[in-house]
Amino acid sequence: MNRRSLLIGAALAPLARCFGADFAGFAQAADTPDLPPTRRVRPSDPGWPSAASWNRLNQQTGGRLIEVKSPLEACRDAPFGDPCRNVFKEMKNPYYIRDEVALTQTTGWVDAWTSAPSVYAVAARTTGDVVAAVNFAREKNLRLVVKGGGHSYLGTSNAADSLLIWTRFMDDITLHDGFVAEGCSERPQPAVTVGAGAIWMHTYNEVTTKGGRYVQGGGCGTVGVAGLVQGGGFGSYSKNYGTSAASLLEAEIVTADGIVRIANACTNPDLFWALKGGGGGTFGVVTRLTLRTRELPDTFGFVSMTIEARSAAAFGRLLTSFVGFYFENLHNPHWGEIVNVRPGNRLDIQLSFQGLDKQQADALWQPFLQWVIEAADDFTFTHAPSIRVGPARMRWDAAAIKARAPAAILSDDRPGAPADNVFWAANLSEAGHFIHGFESLWLPASLLQADQQSHLAEALQKAAAHSTVELHFQKGLAGATAETIAAARNTATNPAVINAFALAIVASEAQPAYPGMHGHEPDLADARKNARAIASAIGELKKIAPDTGSYVAESSFFEEGWQKSYWGANYPKLLDIKNRCDPDGLFFVHHGVGSEAWSADGFVRLPQR
């Protein structure tokens, strides 16, 4: 089976109702008297596929079926042996995790989930491999999982007793000078097409370092492109360039009926809209995406400093001053990234900017810095202010970064690893981490008004008394360009993001750990203590921002009212699309669209209410 015949077959096949009201095909099964299975099969069940069936799937996928064996098996019998020690060492290398079919970038979450390998995986290299796996899972009534980059705090890219579609090797990256989406008559535009297994660091290298263009991606370079786009997707400069979801021009996707479809603004537009922020692993298996690229600015810049206040009262004044300074000077398309409000009366500023030169940035920050300096009895710089500007084309150039700022970047340490297998040192803590707790909350721009600034500062100070509050300014689109706002409105992302100036994140994590694995168990008492502190911190922020919602890709496993929280008014439309194009719920992820119809593990269909 080859890709050309697949696409021809897709063109001739009847389209399901989720792709257009004039068509009837696979989704008609939902109207027949035969009800879908109420329980998916496990290896211990009589209905589990025979060895001969698995062998046929292996043949259909060109020998790419894997019987999954976790490298952690080395720890079961010898938890302190060299093989086990080496596994846990390498779990701080996100590229090692990426190349291990049994592992995910998060090892688990206290009292929520623990990473568990599938029974079998198809290491897909072609769209045909994905088609074969989807058909097999549907016909054999299996729990199906999709994994690309493996970055899912909520554990959506793993499930025990499942079949995994592993898109790691579908990582081609192709630049276009003039792309026109299939079925559209728009003007050709620069774009990049990436396979479902591509990650952002490699994509930036091709688009920016080599191609001299800009593509809107994420901050963590080892996150998968496909997963980020389907989750919404924010990067350092989202207030100017928008979300990754809004940059999507076209996707190729294998839907639950095993048919390959093209989704764009002109072909299957409902499905296309759902893929722009409706959540990964929900509507089908995306095999490739094409994203708009932009003209690259001349420079990108960075501002960093840490200020410590000598008292709680002084810290309150510092926060109020910074909130006012942000509103007057940084609440615009130039600025993004993070400011941390930390316990111990510390304000840690790590911001990125575009569209300004060094002189302009220095002048902009001078009044705030002078205010801090003049109050030396109240404040001290524990990390001196630094404002740096560099050529935009070198923003993700590994060789240039190693030469200019070697502490900022780390490399894949395995023998023979490609030179472009690099990642930000700031993301090291996320590699193989075990989550204690994670909460996020959109902060509305109304809190920046003059009569609300002191209330915002007070809430931040109270929250930080419990746990560090991260203010991700690039993950709120208030202050963005009109073009960015308009594009975001045409995605499935919660509309609350348009009126939010930042996403507040409160989280805690530890080194790689697995419950029940002797010598490598998490400290559950400490994890639960930190989780309680996180809940207290976010509770303070919810007092000033109630019911504003959360970001699906970075949120609590235990999110209450997740349908409204993640997608707001968009959820009914997303659920309608899900029910029409996947009526049997083949694609299930925790707190994904339609998941309320299933048990928490995705194996048992719940009774209709």
C-alpha positions as CSV (number, residue, x, y, z in Angstrom):
1,M,0.0,0.0,0.0
2,N,1.5,3.4,-1.0
3,R,0.7,6.9,-0.2
4,R,-0.5,7.8,-3.7
5,S,-3.1,5.0,-3.7
6,L,-4.2,6.0,-0.3
7,L,-4.8,9.6,-1.3
8,I,-6.6,8.5,-4.4
9,G,-8.8,6.2,-2.3
10,A,-9.5,9.1,0.1
11,A,-10.6,11.3,-2.8
12,L,-13.0,8.6,-4.1
13,A,-14.3,7.5,-0.7
14,P,-17.5,8.9,0.7
15,L,-16.8,11.5,3.3
16,A,-18.1,11.3,6.8
17,R,-20.6,13.8,8.1
18,C,-18.1,15.7,10.2
19,F,-16.5,16.9,6.9
20,G,-19.6,18.3,5.3
21,A,-23.4,18.1,5.6
22,D,-23.8,16.9,2.0
23,F,-21.9,13.7,2.6
24,A,-22.7,10.4,4.3
25,G,-20.1,7.7,4.9
26,F,-18.4,6.1,7.8
27,A,-20.3,8.2,10.4
28,Q,-23.6,6.6,9.2
29,A,-22.7,3.7,11.4
30,A,-23.9,5.8,14.3
31,D,-27.4,5.7,12.9
32,T,-27.5,1.9,12.5
33,P,-29.1,-0.3,15.2
34,D,-25.8,-1.9,16.0
35,L,-24.4,-0.3,19.0
36,P,-20.6,0.2,19.3
37,P,-18.7,-2.0,21.8
38,T,-19.0,-0.8,25.4
39,R,-15.6,-2.1,26.5
40,R,-12.2,-2.2,24.7
41,V,-10.2,-5.4,24.9
42,R,-7.1,-6.0,27.0
43,P,-4.4,-8.7,26.6
44,S,-6.1,-10.9,29.2
45,D,-9.4,-10.9,27.3
46,P,-10.5,-13.6,24.9
47,G,-11.0,-11.0,22.2
48,W,-7.4,-9.8,22.2
49,P,-5.9,-10.2,18.7
50,S,-4.1,-13.5,18.0
51,A,-0.4,-13.7,17.1
52,A,-1.4,-14.3,13.5
53,S,-3.4,-11.0,13.5
54,W,-0.5,-9.1,14.9
55,N,1.7,-10.6,12.3
56,R,-0.6,-9.4,9.5
57,L,-0.4,-5.9,10.9
58,N,3.4,-6.2,10.9
59,Q,3.3,-7.2,7.3
60,Q,0.9,-4.3,6.4
61,T,3.3,-1.8,8.0
62,G,6.5,-3.1,6.4
63,G,7.8,-4.8,9.5
64,R,7.3,-1.7,11.7
65,L,5.3,-3.3,14.4
66,I,7.2,-3.3,17.8
67,E,6.5,-5.5,20.8
68,V,7.2,-2.8,23.4
69,K,9.8,-3.4,26.0
70,S,10.6,-0.6,28.4
71,P,14.2,0.2,29.3
72,L,13.0,0.4,32.8
73,E,12.8,-3.3,33.0
74,A,16.5,-3.2,33.8
75,C,15.5,-1.7,37.1
76,R,13.0,-4.3,38.3
77,D,15.6,-6.9,39.3
78,A,18.7,-4.6,39.7
79,P,17.5,-1.1,40.7
80,F,21.0,0.0,41.7
81,G,22.8,-1.7,38.8
82,D,24.6,0.2,36.0
83,P,22.0,-0.4,33.3
84,C,19.3,1.0,35.5
85,R,21.5,3.9,36.6
86,N,22.2,4.7,33.0
87,V,18.5,4.8,32.1
88,F,17.7,7.3,34.8
89,K,20.8,9.4,33.8
90,E,19.6,9.5,30.2
91,M,16.0,10.4,31.2
92,K,17.4,13.9,31.7
93,N,18.1,13.9,28.0
94,P,14.8,14.6,26.1
95,Y,16.3,13.2,22.9
96,Y,16.9,9.8,24.6
97,I,13.3,9.8,25.8
98,R,12.1,10.8,22.3
99,D,13.8,7.8,20.8
100,E,12.4,5.3,23.4
101,V,9.0,4.0,22.3
102,A,8.1,3.0,25.9
103,L,8.9,6.3,27.5
104,T,7.2,9.7,27.8
105,Q,8.8,13.1,28.6
106,T,6.8,13.1,31.9
107,T,7.2,10.0,34.1
108,G,4.0,10.7,36.0
109,W,1.9,12.8,38.4
110,V,1.3,12.1,42.0
111,D,-2.1,10.5,42.6
112,A,-3.0,11.0,38.9
113,W,-1.1,8.8,36.5
114,T,2.2,6.9,35.9
115,S,3.8,6.5,32.5
116,A,3.0,3.0,31.2
117,P,4.1,1.4,27.9
118,S,1.8,0.1,25.3
119,V,1.8,-3.6,24.4
120,Y,2.6,-3.0,20.7
121,A,3.5,0.0,18.7
122,V,3.6,0.8,15.0
123,A,6.8,2.9,14.4
124,A,5.1,4.7,11.5
125,R,7.2,6.1,8.7
126,T,4.4,6.5,6.1
127,T,0.8,7.6,6.1
128,G,0.0,4.0,5.0
129,D,1.4,2.7,8.3
130,V,-0.9,5.0,10.2
131,V,-3.9,3.8,8.1
132,A,-3.1,0.2,8.9
133,A,-2.8,0.8,12.6
134,V,-6.0,2.8,12.8
135,N,-8.0,0.2,10.9
136,F,-6.5,-2.6,13.1
137,A,-7.4,-0.8,16.4
138,R,-10.9,-0.1,15.2
139,E,-11.6,-3.6,13.9
140,K,-10.0,-5.3,16.9
141,N,-11.6,-2.9,19.5
142,L,-8.3,-1.8,21.0
143,R,-7.3,1.2,23.1
144,L,-5.4,3.4,20.7
145,V,-2.7,5.9,21.7
146,V,-0.8,8.4,19.5
147,K,2.7,9.7,20.5
148,G,4.9,12.1,18.6
149,G,7.1,14.2,20.9
150,G,5.7,12.6,24.0
151,H,5.3,15.9,25.9
152,S,2.0,15.6,27.7
153,Y,1.6,16.6,31.3
154,L,-1.8,15.0,31.4
155,G,-0.4,11.6,30.2
156,T,-2.3,11.5,26.9
157,S,0.5,9.9,24.9
158,N,0.6,6.7,26.8
159,A,-1.7,3.9,28.1
160,A,-1.2,0.4,29.4
161,D,-2.7,-2.5,27.4
162,S,-2.9,-0.3,24.2
163,L,-1.7,-0.1,20.6
164,L,0.6,2.9,20.1
165,I,0.9,4.8,16.8
166,W,4.4,6.3,17.2
167,T,5.1,9.1,14.7
168,R,8.6,9.8,15.8
169,F,10.2,8.9,12.4
170,M,7.7,11.0,10.3
171,D,9.9,14.0,10.8
172,D,10.5,15.5,7.3
173,I,10.7,19.3,7.1
174,T,10.1,21.0,3.7
175,L,10.1,24.7,3.0
176,H,7.8,26.3,0.4
177,D,8.3,29.6,-1.3
178,G,4.7,29.6,-2.5
179,F,2.1,27.2,-0.9
180,V,-1.5,27.0,-1.8
181,A,-3.8,24.8,0.3
182,E,-5.6,22.0,-1.6
183,G,-8.9,23.1,-3.0
184,C,-8.2,26.8,-2.4
185,S,-7.5,29.6,-4.9
186,E,-5.7,31.9,-2.5
187,R,-2.4,33.7,-3.3
188,P,0.7,31.4,-2.8
189,Q,2.5,32.2,0.5
190,P,5.7,31.0,2.2
191,A,5.2,28.0,4.4
192,V,6.8,24.9,5.9
193,T,5.4,21.4,5.9
194,V,6.5,19.1,8.8
195,G,5.8,15.5,9.6
196,A,3.9,14.5,12.7
197,G,7.1,13.5,14.5
198,A,9.1,16.7,13.9
199,I,10.1,18.8,16.9
200,W,10.4,22.5,17.2
201,M,14.2,22.8,17.6
202,H,14.7,21.0,14.3
203,T,12.0,23.0,12.6
204,Y,13.4,26.3,13.8
205,N,16.8,25.2,12.5
206,E,15.4,24.6,9.0
207,V,13.1,27.6,8.9
208,T,15.1,30.2,10.6
209,T,18.8,29.2,10.8
210,K,18.9,27.9,7.2
211,G,15.9,29.4,5.6
212,G,15.9,32.9,7.1
213,R,12.2,32.8,7.9
214,Y,10.1,32.8,11.1
215,V,7.5,30.2,12.1
216,Q,5.4,30.5,15.2
217,G,6.2,27.6,17.4
218,G,6.7,26.8,21.1
219,G,9.4,27.7,23.6
220,C,10.5,24.2,24.6
221,G,12.5,23.0,21.5
222,T,11.8,19.2,22.0
223,V,8.0,19.5,22.0
224,G,6.4,18.0,18.9
225,V,5.1,20.3,16.3
226,A,1.8,18.4,15.7
227,G,1.0,18.2,19.4
228,L,1.6,21.9,20.0
229,V,-0.5,23.0,17.1
230,Q,-3.4,20.9,18.1
231,G,-3.2,22.1,21.6
232,G,-3.1,25.8,20.6
233,G,0.6,26.6,20.8
234,F,2.3,29.7,22.2
235,G,5.9,30.9,21.7
236,S,8.0,33.8,22.8
237,Y,6.6,36.2,20.3
238,S,2.9,35.1,20.2
239,K,1.7,38.7,20.9
240,N,3.0,39.6,17.5
241,Y,2.8,36.4,15.5
242,G,-0.1,34.7,17.1
243,T,-0.5,31.0,18.1
244,S,0.8,28.0,16.2
245,A,-2.8,26.9,15.7
246,A,-3.6,30.1,13.9
247,S,-0.6,29.6,11.6
248,L,-1.9,26.2,10.4
249,L,-2.7,26.3,6.7
250,E,-3.3,22.6,6.0
251,A,-3.1,19.2,7.7
252,E,-3.2,15.6,6.5
253,I,-5.0,13.4,8.9
254,V,-6.1,9.8,9.2
255,T,-9.6,9.7,10.7
256,A,-11.3,6.9,12.6
257,D,-12.6,5.3,9.4
258,G,-9.0,4.8,8.2
259,I,-9.3,7.3,5.4
260,V,-6.6,9.9,4.7
261,R,-8.1,13.4,4.5
262,I,-6.8,16.9,3.8
263,A,-8.1,19.5,6.1
264,N,-7.8,23.3,5.4
265,A,-10.0,26.3,5.1
266,C,-11.5,25.1,1.8
267,T,-11.6,21.3,2.3
268,N,-13.1,19.8,5.4
269,P,-13.2,23.2,7.1
270,D,-14.9,22.0,10.3
271,L,-12.2,19.4,10.9
272,F,-9.6,22.0,10.1
273,W,-11.0,24.3,12.8
274,A,-11.1,21.5,15.3
275,L,-7.4,20.7,14.7
276,K,-6.5,24.4,15.5
277,G,-6.5,24.0,19.3
278,G,-9.1,21.3,19.8
279,G,-6.6,19.0,21.4
280,G,-4.2,16.3,20.0
281,G,-5.1,12.6,19.7
282,T,-8.8,13.5,19.6
283,F,-10.0,13.8,16.0
284,G,-7.6,11.5,14.2
285,V,-3.9,11.0,13.6
286,V,-2.3,14.0,12.0
287,T,0.5,12.8,9.7
288,R,1.7,16.2,8.4
289,L,1.0,19.9,8.9
290,T,1.8,23.0,6.8
291,L,2.3,26.2,8.7
292,R,2.6,29.8,7.5
293,T,6.1,31.3,7.7
294,R,6.8,35.0,8.2
295,E,9.5,37.5,7.4
296,L,12.2,37.3,10.0
297,P,13.0,40.5,12.0
298,D,16.5,41.7,12.1
299,T,17.0,41.0,15.8
300,F,15.6,39.3,18.8
301,G,16.3,40.5,22.4
302,F,16.3,39.3,26.0
303,V,15.9,41.0,29.3
304,S,16.9,39.3,32.5
305,M,17.2,40.3,36.2
306,T,16.3,39.2,39.7
307,I,15.2,41.7,42.3
308,E,14.9,40.8,46.0
309,A,12.9,43.0,48.4
310,R,14.0,43.3,52.0
311,S,10.5,43.1,53.4
312,A,7.0,42.0,52.6
313,A,5.9,45.6,52.4
314,A,8.7,46.5,50.0
315,F,7.8,43.4,47.9
316,G,4.2,44.7,47.6
317,R,5.5,48.0,46.3
318,L,7.8,46.3,43.9
319,L,5.0,44.2,42.4
320,T,2.7,47.2,42.1
321,S,5.4,49.1,40.4
322,F,6.2,46.3,38.0
323,V,2.5,45.8,37.1
324,G,2.2,49.4,36.3
325,F,5.5,49.4,34.3
326,Y,4.3,46.3,32.4
327,F,1.0,47.9,31.5
328,E,2.6,51.1,30.3
329,N,5.6,49.7,28.4
330,L,5.4,45.9,27.8
331,H,1.7,45.2,27.2
332,N,2.2,45.2,23.4
333,P,3.3,43.0,20.5
334,H,7.0,43.4,21.3
335,W,7.2,41.5,24.5
336,G,6.7,37.9,25.7
337,E,8.1,35.1,28.0
338,I,8.1,34.8,31.8
339,V,8.3,36.8,35.0
340,N,8.4,34.7,38.2
341,V,7.0,35.9,41.5
342,R,8.8,33.8,44.0
343,P,8.7,33.1,47.7
344,G,11.2,35.1,49.7
345,N,10.1,38.4,48.1
346,R,11.9,37.8,44.8
347,L,10.9,39.0,41.3
348,D,12.7,37.1,38.5
349,I,12.4,38.6,35.1
350,Q,13.2,36.6,32.0
351,L,11.6,38.3,29.0
352,S,12.0,38.2,25.2
353,F,11.3,40.9,22.7
354,Q,11.3,41.6,19.0
355,G,10.9,44.8,16.9
356,L,13.2,46.9,19.2
357,D,16.9,47.6,19.0
358,K,19.2,47.7,22.0
359,Q,19.0,51.5,22.4
360,Q,15.2,51.4,22.4
361,A,15.1,48.5,25.0
362,D,17.6,50.3,27.3
363,A,15.6,53.5,27.2
364,L,12.4,51.7,27.9
365,W,13.7,49.9,31.0
366,Q,15.7,52.8,32.4
367,P,12.9,54.4,34.5
368,F,12.0,51.1,36.2
369,L,15.6,50.2,36.9
370,Q,16.3,53.7,38.2
371,W,13.4,53.4,40.6
372,V,14.8,50.1,42.0
373,I,18.3,51.6,42.3
374,E,17.1,54.7,44.1
375,A,15.3,52.4,46.7
376,A,18.5,50.6,47.6
377,D,17.3,50.3,51.2
378,D,14.3,48.2,50.0
379,F,15.7,46.3,47.0
380,T,18.8,44.6,45.7
381,F,19.6,43.0,42.4
382,T,20.6,39.4,43.1
383,H,21.0,39.0,39.4
384,A,22.2,42.1,37.6
385,P,20.0,43.6,34.9
386,S,21.0,42.3,31.4
387,I,19.6,43.5,28.1
388,R,20.9,41.7,25.1
389,V,20.1,41.8,21.4
390,G,21.3,39.4,18.7
391,P,20.7,38.6,15.0
392,A,17.3,36.9,14.6
393,R,18.7,34.3,12.3
394,M,20.9,33.0,15.1
395,R,18.0,32.6,17.6
396,W,18.0,28.8,17.3
397,D,21.5,28.3,15.7
398,A,23.1,25.7,18.0
399,A,26.7,26.5,16.9
400,A,26.2,30.2,17.4
401,I,24.5,29.8,20.8
402,K,27.3,27.5,22.0
403,A,29.8,30.1,21.0
404,R,28.0,33.1,22.5
405,A,26.0,31.7,25.4
406,P,27.2,28.2,26.1
407,A,25.3,27.9,29.4
408,A,22.0,28.5,27.7
409,I,22.0,25.3,25.7
410,L,22.6,21.6,26.3
411,S,23.2,18.8,23.8
412,D,22.1,15.2,23.3
413,D,25.0,13.4,25.1
414,R,24.7,10.1,23.3
415,P,27.6,8.9,21.1
416,G,27.0,9.9,17.5
417,A,24.0,12.2,18.2
418,P,23.3,14.8,15.5
419,A,24.8,18.2,16.2
420,D,21.4,19.9,16.0
421,N,20.0,17.7,18.9
422,V,20.1,20.5,21.4
423,F,17.7,21.9,24.0
424,W,17.5,24.9,26.3
425,A,19.1,24.4,29.7
426,A,16.1,26.1,31.2
427,N,14.0,23.1,30.1
428,L,16.3,20.5,31.7
429,S,14.0,20.2,34.8
430,E,11.2,19.0,32.5
431,A,13.1,16.1,31.1
432,G,11.6,12.9,32.6
433,H,10.1,14.9,35.5
434,F,7.6,13.7,38.0
435,I,4.8,16.3,38.6
436,H,3.6,17.2,42.0
437,G,1.0,19.6,40.8
438,F,0.2,22.0,37.9
439,E,-2.3,24.7,37.7
440,S,-2.9,27.5,35.2
441,L,-5.2,30.4,34.9
442,W,-5.9,33.1,32.2
443,L,-5.4,36.5,33.8
444,P,-7.8,39.1,32.1
445,A,-6.4,42.4,30.9
446,S,-8.9,44.2,33.1
447,L,-6.6,43.5,36.0
448,L,-4.1,45.9,34.4
449,Q,-6.3,48.9,34.7
450,A,-5.1,51.6,37.1
451,D,-7.8,50.9,39.7
452,Q,-7.0,47.1,39.7
453,Q,-3.2,47.0,39.6
454,S,-2.8,47.0,43.4
455,H,-5.3,44.2,43.7
456,L,-3.4,42.2,41.1
457,A,-0.1,42.8,42.9
458,E,-1.6,41.9,46.3
459,A,-3.0,38.6,44.9
460,L,0.4,37.8,43.3
461,Q,2.1,38.4,46.6
462,K,-0.3,36.3,48.6
463,A,0.0,33.5,46.0
464,A,3.8,33.6,46.0
465,A,3.8,33.1,49.8
466,H,2.7,29.5,49.0
467,S,4.5,28.7,45.7
468,T,6.2,30.4,42.8
469,V,3.8,32.1,40.3
470,E,5.0,32.1,36.7
471,L,3.5,34.8,34.6
472,H,3.7,33.7,30.9
473,F,3.0,37.0,29.1
474,Q,3.2,35.4,25.6
475,K,0.4,33.0,26.5
476,G,-2.2,35.8,26.7
477,L,-3.1,37.7,23.5
478,A,-4.4,40.9,25.1
479,G,-2.1,43.6,23.8
480,A,-1.4,41.7,20.5
481,T,-1.8,43.0,17.0
482,A,-5.3,43.2,15.4
483,E,-4.2,40.5,12.9
484,T,-3.2,38.2,15.7
485,I,-6.5,38.7,17.6
486,A,-8.5,38.0,14.4
487,A,-6.6,34.8,13.6
488,A,-7.0,33.5,17.2
489,R,-10.8,34.0,17.0
490,N,-10.8,31.6,14.1
491,T,-9.3,28.7,16.2
492,A,-10.8,26.3,18.7
493,T,-8.7,27.7,21.6
494,N,-10.7,29.1,24.5
495,P,-11.7,32.7,23.5
496,A,-10.7,33.8,27.0
497,V,-7.1,33.9,25.7
498,I,-8.0,37.0,23.6
499,N,-8.8,39.0,26.7
500,A,-6.0,37.6,28.8
501,F,-2.7,39.5,29.2
502,A,-0.9,36.4,30.6
503,L,-1.3,32.8,31.7
504,A,-0.4,32.3,35.3
505,I,1.2,28.9,36.0
506,V,1.9,27.4,39.5
507,A,3.6,24.1,39.4
508,S,6.1,21.8,41.1
509,E,8.1,18.8,39.9
510,A,10.9,16.4,40.8
511,Q,13.5,14.2,39.2
512,P,12.4,11.1,37.2
513,A,10.6,8.6,39.5
514,Y,8.1,5.7,39.4
515,P,5.8,4.6,42.2
516,G,6.7,1.1,43.3
517,M,10.1,1.0,41.7
518,H,12.5,0.3,44.5
519,G,15.2,2.9,44.7
520,H,13.5,5.3,42.3
521,E,10.2,6.0,44.0
522,P,8.9,9.6,44.3
523,D,8.7,11.2,47.7
524,L,4.9,11.1,47.8
525,A,4.7,13.1,51.1
526,D,6.7,15.9,49.6
527,A,4.8,15.8,46.4
528,R,1.4,16.0,48.1
529,K,2.7,18.9,50.3
530,N,3.8,20.8,47.3
531,A,0.4,20.0,45.6
532,R,-1.4,21.6,48.5
533,A,0.8,24.7,48.3
534,I,0.1,25.0,44.6
535,A,-3.7,24.7,45.2
536,S,-3.4,27.5,47.8
537,A,-1.5,29.7,45.5
538,I,-3.8,29.3,42.5
539,G,-6.7,29.8,45.0
540,E,-5.5,33.3,45.7
541,L,-5.4,34.2,42.0
542,K,-8.9,32.7,41.4
543,K,-10.2,35.3,43.8
544,I,-9.4,38.0,41.4
545,A,-9.9,36.0,38.2
546,P,-12.7,33.5,38.8
547,D,-13.9,31.3,35.9
548,T,-11.4,32.6,33.4
549,G,-10.3,29.2,32.2
550,S,-7.1,27.3,31.7
551,Y,-4.8,26.2,28.9
552,V,-5.3,22.6,27.9
553,A,-1.6,21.9,27.2
554,E,-0.5,23.2,30.6
555,S,-3.2,22.6,33.2
556,S,-4.3,20.4,36.1
557,F,-4.9,16.7,35.6
558,F,-7.8,17.3,38.0
559,E,-9.3,20.3,36.2
560,E,-12.9,20.8,37.2
561,G,-15.3,21.7,34.4
562,W,-12.5,21.1,31.9
563,Q,-14.9,21.4,28.9
564,K,-15.6,25.1,29.7
565,S,-12.2,25.7,31.2
566,Y,-10.2,24.5,28.1
567,W,-12.5,25.6,25.3
568,G,-15.2,27.9,26.7
569,A,-18.0,28.6,24.2
570,N,-16.2,26.5,21.6
571,Y,-16.8,23.2,23.3
572,P,-20.3,22.4,22.0
573,K,-19.1,22.8,18.4
574,L,-16.0,20.7,19.1
575,L,-18.1,18.0,20.7
576,D,-20.5,18.0,17.7
577,I,-17.5,17.5,15.3
578,K,-16.1,14.7,17.5
579,N,-19.5,12.9,17.6
580,R,-19.9,13.1,13.8
581,C,-16.4,12.1,12.8
582,D,-15.6,9.6,15.5
583,P,-18.9,8.3,16.8
584,D,-17.4,5.2,18.4
585,G,-14.8,7.2,20.3
586,L,-11.7,5.4,18.8
587,F,-9.6,8.4,19.8
588,F,-9.6,9.0,23.5
589,V,-7.4,11.2,25.7
590,H,-7.8,12.4,29.3
591,H,-10.1,15.4,29.3
592,G,-10.2,15.5,25.6
593,V,-13.3,16.4,23.6
594,G,-15.8,13.6,24.1
595,S,-13.9,11.8,26.8
596,E,-16.7,12.3,29.2
597,A,-18.4,9.4,27.5
598,W,-15.7,7.0,28.7
599,S,-14.1,5.7,31.9
600,A,-11.0,7.5,33.1
601,D,-8.7,4.9,31.5
602,G,-10.6,5.1,28.1
603,F,-11.5,1.4,28.2
604,V,-15.2,1.4,29.2
605,R,-18.0,3.4,27.5
606,L,-20.2,5.0,30.2
607,P,-24.0,4.6,30.1
608,Q,-25.8,7.4,28.2
609,R,-27.3,9.9,30.5
